[in-house]
């Protein structure tokens, strides 16, 4: 439970002949690059009961 990380591919593209073509990342502005990973909550971390053995 709790935090997880999800990832995605982020690629640099240029328009060539009306189509998007992948190019070297150095051709794109790094300030405009979207994040390739982010923290996400997989599920709520609720409390759980735990019992000790009975006393004699």
mmCIF file of the N, C-alpha and C atoms, coordinates in Angstrom:
data_MODEL
# 
_entry.id   MODEL 
# 
loop_
_atom_site.group_PDB 
_atom_site.id 
_atom_site.type_symbol 
_atom_site.label_atom_id 
_atom_site.label_alt_id 
_atom_site.label_comp_id 
_atom_site.label_asym_id 
_atom_site.label_entity_id 
_atom_site.label_seq_id 
_atom_site.pdbx_PDB_ins_code 
_atom_site.Cartn_x 
_atom_site.Cartn_y 
_atom_site.Cartn_z 
_atom_site.occupancy 
_atom_site.B_iso_or_equiv 
_atom_site.pdbx_formal_charge 
_atom_site.auth_seq_id 
_atom_site.auth_comp_id 
_atom_site.auth_asym_id 
_atom_site.auth_atom_id 
_atom_site.pdbx_PDB_model_num 
ATOM 1   N N  . UNK A 1 1  ? 0.848  -1.184  0.000   1.00 0.00 ? 1  UNK A N  1 
ATOM 2   C CA . UNK A 1 1  ? 0.000  0.000   0.000   1.00 0.00 ? 1  UNK A CA 1 
ATOM 3   C C  . UNK A 1 1  ? 0.885  1.237   0.000   1.00 0.00 ? 1  UNK A C  1 
ATOM 4   N N  . UNK A 1 2  ? 0.276  2.348   -0.143  1.00 0.00 ? 2  UNK A N  1 
ATOM 5   C CA . UNK A 1 2  ? 1.031  3.595   -0.092  1.00 0.00 ? 2  UNK A CA 1 
ATOM 6   C C  . UNK A 1 2  ? 1.549  4.016   -1.445  1.00 0.00 ? 2  UNK A C  1 
ATOM 7   N N  . UNK A 1 3  ? 2.681  4.677   -1.395  1.00 0.00 ? 3  UNK A N  1 
ATOM 8   C CA . UNK A 1 3  ? 3.222  5.269   -2.613  1.00 0.00 ? 3  UNK A CA 1 
ATOM 9   C C  . UNK A 1 3  ? 3.790  4.235   -3.566  1.00 0.00 ? 3  UNK A C  1 
ATOM 10  N N  . UNK A 1 4  ? 3.548  4.466   -4.828  1.00 0.00 ? 4  UNK A N  1 
ATOM 11  C CA . UNK A 1 4  ? 4.141  3.691   -5.901  1.00 0.00 ? 4  UNK A CA 1 
ATOM 12  C C  . UNK A 1 4  ? 4.672  4.682   -6.916  1.00 0.00 ? 4  UNK A C  1 
ATOM 13  N N  . UNK A 1 5  ? 5.235  4.195   -7.962  1.00 0.00 ? 5  UNK A N  1 
ATOM 14  C CA . UNK A 1 5  ? 5.746  5.068   -9.017  1.00 0.00 ? 5  UNK A CA 1 
ATOM 15  C C  . UNK A 1 5  ? 5.223  4.555   -10.346 1.00 0.00 ? 5  UNK A C  1 
ATOM 16  N N  . UNK A 1 6  ? 4.671  5.444   -11.120 1.00 0.00 ? 6  UNK A N  1 
ATOM 17  C CA . UNK A 1 6  ? 4.283  5.054   -12.476 1.00 0.00 ? 6  UNK A CA 1 
ATOM 18  C C  . UNK A 1 6  ? 5.194  5.776   -13.452 1.00 0.00 ? 6  UNK A C  1 
ATOM 19  N N  . UNK A 1 7  ? 5.486  5.111   -14.548 1.00 0.00 ? 7  UNK A N  1 
ATOM 20  C CA . UNK A 1 7  ? 6.447  5.641   -15.514 1.00 0.00 ? 7  UNK A CA 1 
ATOM 21  C C  . UNK A 1 7  ? 5.836  5.670   -16.912 1.00 0.00 ? 7  UNK A C  1 
ATOM 22  N N  . UNK A 1 8  ? 6.398  6.494   -17.758 1.00 0.00 ? 8  UNK A N  1 
ATOM 23  C CA . UNK A 1 8  ? 5.984  6.573   -19.162 1.00 0.00 ? 8  UNK A CA 1 
ATOM 24  C C  . UNK A 1 8  ? 7.189  6.994   -19.983 1.00 0.00 ? 8  UNK A C  1 
ATOM 25  N N  . UNK A 1 9  ? 7.144  6.702   -21.254 1.00 0.00 ? 9  UNK A N  1 
ATOM 26  C CA . UNK A 1 9  ? 8.202  7.128   -22.167 1.00 0.00 ? 9  UNK A CA 1 
ATOM 27  C C  . UNK A 1 9  ? 7.930  8.559   -22.604 1.00 0.00 ? 9  UNK A C  1 
ATOM 28  N N  . UNK A 1 10 ? 8.956  9.373   -22.593 1.00 0.00 ? 10 UNK A N  1 
ATOM 29  C CA . UNK A 1 10 ? 8.871  10.747  -23.085 1.00 0.00 ? 10 UNK A CA 1 
ATOM 30  C C  . UNK A 1 10 ? 9.907  10.867  -24.190 1.00 0.00 ? 10 UNK A C  1 
ATOM 31  N N  . UNK A 1 11 ? 9.428  11.152  -25.396 1.00 0.00 ? 11 UNK A N  1 
ATOM 32  C CA . UNK A 1 11 ? 10.311 11.201  -26.558 1.00 0.00 ? 11 UNK A CA 1 
ATOM 33  C C  . UNK A 1 11 ? 10.272 12.580  -27.199 1.00 0.00 ? 11 UNK A C  1 
ATOM 34  N N  . UNK A 1 12 ? 11.325 12.909  -27.901 1.00 0.00 ? 12 UNK A N  1 
ATOM 35  C CA . UNK A 1 12 ? 11.432 14.166  -28.642 1.00 0.00 ? 12 UNK A CA 1 
ATOM 36  C C  . UNK A 1 12 ? 11.062 13.886  -30.102 1.00 0.00 ? 12 UNK A C  1 
ATOM 37  N N  . UNK A 1 13 ? 10.152 14.690  -30.646 1.00 0.00 ? 13 UNK A N  1 
ATOM 38  C CA . UNK A 1 13 ? 9.700  14.515  -32.028 1.00 0.00 ? 13 UNK A CA 1 
ATOM 39  C C  . UNK A 1 13 ? 9.859  15.817  -32.800 1.00 0.00 ? 13 UNK A C  1 
ATOM 40  N N  . UNK A 1 14 ? 10.026 15.704  -34.097 1.00 0.00 ? 14 UNK A N  1 
ATOM 41  C CA . UNK A 1 14 ? 10.020 16.848  -35.009 1.00 0.00 ? 14 UNK A CA 1 
ATOM 42  C C  . UNK A 1 14 ? 8.990  16.552  -36.094 1.00 0.00 ? 14 UNK A C  1 
ATOM 43  N N  . UNK A 1 15 ? 8.424  17.610  -36.652 1.00 0.00 ? 15 UNK A N  1 
ATOM 44  C CA . UNK A 1 15 ? 7.464  17.433  -37.740 1.00 0.00 ? 15 UNK A CA 1 
ATOM 45  C C  . UNK A 1 15 ? 8.233  17.430  -39.052 1.00 0.00 ? 15 UNK A C  1 
ATOM 46  N N  . UNK A 1 16 ? 8.092  16.337  -39.794 1.00 0.00 ? 16 UNK A N  1 
ATOM 47  C CA . UNK A 1 16 ? 8.765  16.194  -41.091 1.00 0.00 ? 16 UNK A CA 1 
ATOM 48  C C  . UNK A 1 16 ? 7.743  15.688  -42.097 1.00 0.00 ? 16 UNK A C  1 
ATOM 49  N N  . UNK A 1 17 ? 7.484  16.477  -43.109 1.00 0.00 ? 17 UNK A N  1 
ATOM 50  C CA . UNK A 1 17 ? 6.524  16.076  -44.136 1.00 0.00 ? 17 UNK A CA 1 
ATOM 51  C C  . UNK A 1 17 ? 5.125  15.862  -43.587 1.00 0.00 ? 17 UNK A C  1 
ATOM 52  N N  . UNK A 1 18 ? 4.755  16.627  -42.567 1.00 0.00 ? 18 UNK A N  1 
ATOM 53  C CA . UNK A 1 18 ? 3.425  16.514  -41.977 1.00 0.00 ? 18 UNK A CA 1 
ATOM 54  C C  . UNK A 1 18 ? 3.295  15.373  -40.981 1.00 0.00 ? 18 UNK A C  1 
ATOM 55  N N  . UNK A 1 19 ? 4.373  14.657  -40.729 1.00 0.00 ? 19 UNK A N  1 
ATOM 56  C CA . UNK A 1 19 ? 4.357  13.541  -39.774 1.00 0.00 ? 19 UNK A CA 1 
ATOM 57  C C  . UNK A 1 19 ? 5.300  13.827  -38.612 1.00 0.00 ? 19 UNK A C  1 
ATOM 58  N N  . UNK A 1 20 ? 5.006  13.240  -37.486 1.00 0.00 ? 20 UNK A N  1 
ATOM 59  C CA . UNK A 1 20 ? 5.902  13.330  -36.336 1.00 0.00 ? 20 UNK A CA 1 
ATOM 60  C C  . UNK A 1 20 ? 6.965  12.257  -36.466 1.00 0.00 ? 20 UNK A C  1 
ATOM 61  N N  . UNK A 1 21 ? 8.218  12.665  -36.419 1.00 0.00 ? 21 UNK A N  1 
ATOM 62  C CA . UNK A 1 21 ? 9.350  11.741  -36.512 1.00 0.00 ? 21 UNK A CA 1 
ATOM 63  C C  . UNK A 1 21 ? 10.187 11.861  -35.242 1.00 0.00 ? 21 UNK A C  1 
ATOM 64  N N  . UNK A 1 22 ? 10.550 10.728  -34.617 1.00 0.00 ? 22 UNK A N  1 
ATOM 65  C CA . UNK A 1 22 ? 11.397 10.816  -33.426 1.00 0.00 ? 22 UNK A CA 1 
ATOM 66  C C  . UNK A 1 22 ? 12.785 11.339  -33.783 1.00 0.00 ? 22 UNK A C  1 
ATOM 67  N N  . UNK A 1 23 ? 13.321 12.216  -32.922 1.00 0.00 ? 23 UNK A N  1 
ATOM 68  C CA . UNK A 1 23 ? 14.659 12.786  -33.122 1.00 0.00 ? 23 UNK A CA 1 
ATOM 69  C C  . UNK A 1 23 ? 15.429 12.706  -31.799 1.00 0.00 ? 23 UNK A C  1 
ATOM 70  N N  . UNK A 1 24 ? 16.707 13.047  -31.842 1.00 0.00 ? 24 UNK A N  1 
ATOM 71  C CA . UNK A 1 24 ? 17.540 13.055  -30.642 1.00 0.00 ? 24 UNK A CA 1 
ATOM 72  C C  . UNK A 1 24 ? 16.974 14.024  -29.605 1.00 0.00 ? 24 UNK A C  1 
ATOM 73  N N  . UNK A 1 25 ? 17.037 13.631  -28.349 1.00 0.00 ? 25 UNK A N  1 
ATOM 74  C CA . UNK A 1 25 ? 16.523 14.466  -27.274 1.00 0.00 ? 25 UNK A CA 1 
ATOM 75  C C  . UNK A 1 25 ? 17.190 15.822  -27.184 1.00 0.00 ? 25 UNK A C  1 
ATOM 76  N N  . UNK A 1 26 ? 18.417 15.927  -27.669 1.00 0.00 ? 26 UNK A N  1 
ATOM 77  C CA . UNK A 1 26 ? 19.134 17.206  -27.620 1.00 0.00 ? 26 UNK A CA 1 
ATOM 78  C C  . UNK A 1 26 ? 18.483 18.264  -28.512 1.00 0.00 ? 26 UNK A C  1 
ATOM 79  N N  . UNK A 1 27 ? 17.587 17.859  -29.418 1.00 0.00 ? 27 UNK A N  1 
ATOM 80  C CA . UNK A 1 27 ? 16.910 18.808  -30.305 1.00 0.00 ? 27 UNK A CA 1 
ATOM 81  C C  . UNK A 1 27 ? 15.675 19.433  -29.659 1.00 0.00 ? 27 UNK A C  1 
ATOM 82  N N  . UNK A 1 28 ? 15.273 18.922  -28.498 1.00 0.00 ? 28 UNK A N  1 
ATOM 83  C CA . UNK A 1 28 ? 14.112 19.469  -27.791 1.00 0.00 ? 28 UNK A CA 1 
ATOM 84  C C  . UNK A 1 28 ? 14.575 20.289  -26.593 1.00 0.00 ? 28 UNK A C  1 
ATOM 85  N N  . UNK A 1 29 ? 13.770 21.251  -26.206 1.00 0.00 ? 29 UNK A N  1 
ATOM 86  C CA . UNK A 1 29 ? 14.066 22.108  -25.062 1.00 0.00 ? 29 UNK A CA 1 
ATOM 87  C C  . UNK A 1 29 ? 13.842 21.317  -23.770 1.00 0.00 ? 29 UNK A C  1 
ATOM 88  N N  . UNK A 1 30 ? 14.886 21.082  -22.971 1.00 0.00 ? 30 UNK A N  1 
ATOM 89  C CA . UNK A 1 30 ? 14.718 20.295  -21.745 1.00 0.00 ? 30 UNK A CA 1 
ATOM 90  C C  . UNK A 1 30 ? 13.796 20.959  -20.727 1.00 0.00 ? 30 UNK A C  1 
ATOM 91  N N  . UNK A 1 31 ? 13.612 22.269  -20.813 1.00 0.00 ? 31 UNK A N  1 
ATOM 92  C CA . UNK A 1 31 ? 12.711 22.969  -19.892 1.00 0.00 ? 31 UNK A CA 1 
ATOM 93  C C  . UNK A 1 31 ? 11.248 22.631  -20.169 1.00 0.00 ? 31 UNK A C  1 
ATOM 94  N N  . UNK A 1 32 ? 10.960 22.134  -21.372 1.00 0.00 ? 32 UNK A N  1 
ATOM 95  C CA . UNK A 1 32 ? 9.585  21.803  -21.747 1.00 0.00 ? 32 UNK A CA 1 
ATOM 96  C C  . UNK A 1 32 ? 9.290  20.308  -21.655 1.00 0.00 ? 32 UNK A C  1 
ATOM 97  N N  . UNK A 1 33 ? 10.287 19.523  -21.246 1.00 0.00 ? 33 UNK A N  1 
ATOM 98  C CA . UNK A 1 33 ? 10.106 18.067  -21.195 1.00 0.00 ? 33 UNK A CA 1 
ATOM 99  C C  . UNK A 1 33 ? 9.163  17.684  -20.057 1.00 0.00 ? 33 UNK A C  1 
ATOM 100 N N  . UNK A 1 34 ? 8.088  16.956  -20.364 1.00 0.00 ? 34 UNK A N  1 
ATOM 101 C CA . UNK A 1 34 ? 7.184  16.508  -19.303 1.00 0.00 ? 34 UNK A CA 1 
ATOM 102 C C  . UNK A 1 34 ? 7.851  15.417  -18.466 1.00 0.00 ? 34 UNK A C  1 
ATOM 103 N N  . UNK A 1 35 ? 7.406  15.223  -17.231 1.00 0.00 ? 35 UNK A N  1 
ATOM 104 C CA . UNK A 1 35 ? 8.025  14.200  -16.384 1.00 0.00 ? 35 UNK A CA 1 
ATOM 105 C C  . UNK A 1 35 ? 7.813  12.799  -16.937 1.00 0.00 ? 35 UNK A C  1 
ATOM 106 N N  . UNK A 1 36 ? 8.801  11.946  -16.731 1.00 0.00 ? 36 UNK A N  1 
ATOM 107 C CA . UNK A 1 36 ? 8.697  10.560  -17.194 1.00 0.00 ? 36 UNK A CA 1 
ATOM 108 C C  . UNK A 1 36 ? 8.253  9.621   -16.078 1.00 0.00 ? 36 UNK A C  1 
ATOM 109 N N  . UNK A 1 37 ? 8.201  10.130  -14.833 1.00 0.00 ? 37 UNK A N  1 
ATOM 110 C CA . UNK A 1 37 ? 7.689  9.318   -13.732 1.00 0.00 ? 37 UNK A CA 1 
ATOM 111 C C  . UNK A 1 37 ? 7.038  10.211  -12.694 1.00 0.00 ? 37 UNK A C  1 
ATOM 112 N N  . UNK A 1 38 ? 6.115  9.613   -11.943 1.00 0.00 ? 38 UNK A N  1 
ATOM 113 C CA . UNK A 1 38 ? 5.461  10.341  -10.869 1.00 0.00 ? 38 UNK A CA 1 
ATOM 114 C C  . UNK A 1 38 ? 5.041  9.371   -9.777  1.00 0.00 ? 38 UNK A C  1 
ATOM 115 N N  . UNK A 1 39 ? 4.922  9.904   -8.593  1.00 0.00 ? 39 UNK A N  1 
ATOM 116 C CA . UNK A 1 39 ? 4.492  9.105   -7.451  1.00 0.00 ? 39 UNK A CA 1 
ATOM 117 C C  . UNK A 1 39 ? 2.975  8.969   -7.520  1.00 0.00 ? 39 UNK A C  1 
ATOM 118 N N  . UNK A 1 40 ? 2.474  7.799   -7.194  1.00 0.00 ? 40 UNK A N  1 
ATOM 119 C CA . UNK A 1 40 ? 1.032  7.588   -7.179  1.00 0.00 ? 40 UNK A CA 1 
ATOM 120 C C  . UNK A 1 40 ? 0.669  6.716   -5.980  1.00 0.00 ? 40 UNK A C  1 
ATOM 121 N N  . UNK A 1 41 ? -0.546 6.863   -5.499  1.00 0.00 ? 41 UNK A N  1 
ATOM 122 C CA . UNK A 1 41 ? -1.037 6.036   -4.402  1.00 0.00 ? 41 UNK A CA 1 
ATOM 123 C C  . UNK A 1 41 ? -1.641 4.770   -4.986  1.00 0.00 ? 41 UNK A C  1 
ATOM 124 N N  . UNK A 1 42 ? -1.094 3.628   -4.583  1.00 0.00 ? 42 UNK A N  1 
ATOM 125 C CA . UNK A 1 42 ? -1.606 2.356   -5.076  1.00 0.00 ? 42 UNK A CA 1 
ATOM 126 C C  . UNK A 1 42 ? -2.884 1.965   -4.355  1.00 0.00 ? 42 UNK A C  1 
ATOM 127 N N  . UNK A 1 43 ? -2.943 2.168   -3.058  1.00 0.00 ? 43 UNK A N  1 
ATOM 128 C CA . UNK A 1 43 ? -4.141 1.909   -2.274  1.00 0.00 ? 43 UNK A CA 1 
ATOM 129 C C  . UNK A 1 43 ? -3.968 2.571   -0.922  1.00 0.00 ? 43 UNK A C  1 
ATOM 130 N N  . UNK A 1 44 ? -5.070 2.747   -0.230  1.00 0.00 ? 44 UNK A N  1 
ATOM 131 C CA . UNK A 1 44 ? -5.039 3.357   1.090   1.00 0.00 ? 44 UNK A CA 1 
ATOM 132 C C  . UNK A 1 44 ? -4.376 2.418   2.092   1.00 0.00 ? 44 UNK A C  1 
ATOM 133 N N  . UNK A 1 45 ? -3.559 2.952   2.978   1.00 0.00 ? 45 UNK A N  1 
ATOM 134 C CA . UNK A 1 45 ? -2.901 2.160   4.024   1.00 0.00 ? 45 UNK A CA 1 
ATOM 135 C C  . UNK A 1 45 ? -3.715 2.271   5.303   1.00 0.00 ? 45 UNK A C  1 
ATOM 136 N N  . UNK A 1 46 ? -4.722 1.445   5.433   1.00 0.00 ? 46 UNK A N  1 
ATOM 137 C CA . UNK A 1 46 ? -5.552 1.458   6.632   1.00 0.00 ? 46 UNK A CA 1 
ATOM 138 C C  . UNK A 1 46 ? -4.917 0.639   7.744   1.00 0.00 ? 46 UNK A C  1 
ATOM 139 N N  . UNK A 1 47 ? -5.476 0.748   8.933   1.00 0.00 ? 47 UNK A N  1 
ATOM 140 C CA . UNK A 1 47 ? -4.996 -0.029  10.068  1.00 0.00 ? 47 UNK A CA 1 
ATOM 141 C C  . UNK A 1 47 ? -5.384 -1.498  9.929   1.00 0.00 ? 47 UNK A C  1 
ATOM 142 N N  . UNK A 1 48 ? -4.643 -2.353  10.617  1.00 0.00 ? 48 UNK A N  1 
ATOM 143 C CA . UNK A 1 48 ? -4.889 -3.797  10.583  1.00 0.00 ? 48 UNK A CA 1 
ATOM 144 C C  . UNK A 1 48 ? -4.840 -4.307  12.014  1.00 0.00 ? 48 UNK A C  1 
ATOM 145 N N  . UNK A 1 49 ? -5.810 -5.164  12.386  1.00 0.00 ? 49 UNK A N  1 
ATOM 146 C CA . UNK A 1 49 ? -5.790 -5.778  13.713  1.00 0.00 ? 49 UNK A CA 1 
ATOM 147 C C  . UNK A 1 49 ? -4.752 -6.880  13.778  1.00 0.00 ? 49 UNK A C  1 
ATOM 148 N N  . UNK A 1 50 ? -4.107 -6.988  14.930  1.00 0.00 ? 50 UNK A N  1 
ATOM 149 C CA . UNK A 1 50 ? -3.214 -8.113  15.194  1.00 0.00 ? 50 UNK A CA 1 
ATOM 150 C C  . UNK A 1 50 ? -3.433 -8.512  16.642  1.00 0.00 ? 50 UNK A C  1 
ATOM 151 N N  . UNK A 1 51 ? -3.639 -9.798  16.884  1.00 0.00 ? 51 UNK A N  1 
ATOM 152 C CA . UNK A 1 51 ? -3.916 -10.286 18.240  1.00 0.00 ? 51 UNK A CA 1 
ATOM 153 C C  . UNK A 1 51 ? -2.758 -11.132 18.744  1.00 0.00 ? 51 UNK A C  1 
ATOM 154 N N  . UNK A 1 52 ? -2.461 -10.983 20.032  1.00 0.00 ? 52 UNK A N  1 
ATOM 155 C CA . UNK A 1 52 ? -1.450 -11.826 20.672  1.00 0.00 ? 52 UNK A CA 1 
ATOM 156 C C  . UNK A 1 52 ? -2.127 -13.091 21.186  1.00 0.00 ? 52 UNK A C  1 
ATOM 157 N N  . UNK A 1 53 ? -1.361 -14.112 21.548  1.00 0.00 ? 53 UNK A N  1 
ATOM 158 C CA . UNK A 1 53 ? -1.966 -15.344 22.076  1.00 0.00 ? 53 UNK A CA 1 
ATOM 159 C C  . UNK A 1 53 ? -2.731 -15.067 23.377  1.00 0.00 ? 53 UNK A C  1 
ATOM 160 N N  . UNK A 1 54 ? -3.716 -15.923 23.646  1.00 0.00 ? 54 UNK A N  1 
ATOM 161 C CA . UNK A 1 54 ? -4.484 -15.820 24.887  1.00 0.00 ? 54 UNK A CA 1 
ATOM 162 C C  . UNK A 1 54 ? -3.575 -16.049 26.078  1.00 0.00 ? 54 UNK A C  1 
ATOM 163 N N  . UNK A 1 55 ? -3.870 -15.358 27.175  1.00 0.00 ? 55 UNK A N  1 
ATOM 164 C CA . UNK A 1 55 ? -3.112 -15.596 28.406  1.00 0.00 ? 55 UNK A CA 1 
ATOM 165 C C  . UNK A 1 55 ? -3.581 -16.897 29.057  1.00 0.00 ? 55 UNK A C  1 
ATOM 166 N N  . UNK A 1 56 ? -2.754 -17.473 29.916  1.00 0.00 ? 56 UNK A N  1 
ATOM 167 C CA . UNK A 1 56 ? -3.090 -18.754 30.566  1.00 0.00 ? 56 UNK A CA 1 
ATOM 168 C C  . UNK A 1 56 ? -4.088 -18.559 31.673  1.00 0.00 ? 56 UNK A C  1 
# 
